[in-house]
Amino acid sequence: GNVLCDGDSVTVVKALKVKGSPSGIKAGTKVRNIRLVDGVDGHDIDCRIEGFGAMQLKSTVVKKA
């Protein structure tokens, strides 16, 4: 797919369960201003999702917006 860079906007492509949250994150949620990191367990994107706060995502569950 497309190469991601710091500051890009991405879209979540599948619904994600979130510990401590009854609803989770829906597919199609837009995430702005991502930061790429070297994640320990495959989580290589740091971001802040409106309504949820700071999170770490895997690049396999997002696509460039």
N, C-alpha and C positions, 0 to 999 in steps of 0.2 A: 504494500500500500504506500501511502504518502509518508514522507519523513516528517516527524514531529520535532518542533523546536520550542525552546522556552518562550512563553508568552502567547502560544497558539490557542485557538479555541477549538474544542472538540465536542463531539456528541456521543453520549453513551448508547451503545447499540443493543444491549440486552438488559433486562431488569436485574437489579442487584439487591441482595439481601444485606441489611446493615445491622450489626449487633446493637441492641439497645433501642432500635427504632422499629415500630410496628409496621411501617409502610415500605421502607426501603427506597431505592432510587428507580424511577421508571425509565424504560427505554425511550430515547429521544430527548433526555435531559441535556441541556447545553451547559458546558463547563468552560469558563473563560480564564485566560491567563494561567495556563498550566506551567509547572516547573518540573523538568526532567531530573530524576535522581537515580542513584545506583541502589536499587532496593534489594533487601536481603532475601525476601521470599517472593520475588517476582513482581512486586509492586514498584513500578518505575516512574509513576507520575504523582507528584504532589499537587493538590489543588484545593480550592475552596468552593464548595457547592452551596448555592443560596438555599437557605432553609435547613441545611444539614451541618455546615461548618467545614473545617479542614478534614480532608480525606486523602487516602492514597489509593490509586487505581492501577490496574494492569493495562498496558498498552493494547492488549488483545481485546478489551471490551469497549474500546473507543474508536471513533473514526474522525478524521480531520473535518472540521465544519467549514 
